[in-house]
Amino acid sequence: MFRSLKSEAELLLLSTNKVSRGLQKRILAMMNRDEFSILARNDQLITSYGQKLFQKHGHLEHLHRHISCKMRDLEQLVTAARTLDPEVTWLADCLRPDKSDIAVKAVKELCGFAQVTNKYKTLSLALKLGHSLKKCCAVAICSSIKENDGEKH
């Protein structure tokens, strides 16, 4: 319980919308140059999530790859959701209540869900994406509270 509360409180710490120099040099710079890394640089919610992870674990060099992988998983989710629904542009679109079915379908597609057997090819990815999406929801809610945007939260 305490760890969960602590994690939620850390999301309220001040952070800028801009990508920090550390995240830029140590995480984004080491990503492969492809469509996924372009999305990582441009999707505000993914970079905010990466920034929160970097604030928490950035001093531990062995976790830099972990942060990069978490961001990349979210990028792949957005790309899969875009193929299912052209209205989805950013990760924040996947978090909208009317797009929740699209997000679930995209996760199932990424994780190799088989309808016949009702099993995932890579269950661990589905679990990781679920945890990351939960954290991203908290980041988005905190961001809208800070911006005093009553419509989003």
Secondary structure as UniProt FT lines:
FT   HELIX           2..10
FT   TURN            11..12
FT   HELIX           21..26
FT   HELIX           28..30
FT   HELIX           35..42
FT   HELIX           44..57
FT   TURN            58..59
FT   HELIX           61..63
FT   HELIX           64..84
FT   TURN            86..87
FT   HELIX           91..94
FT   HELIX           97..99
FT   HELIX           100..110
FT   TURN            111..112
FT   TURN            115..118
FT   HELIX           123..146
FT   TURN            147..148
FT   TURN            150..152
//
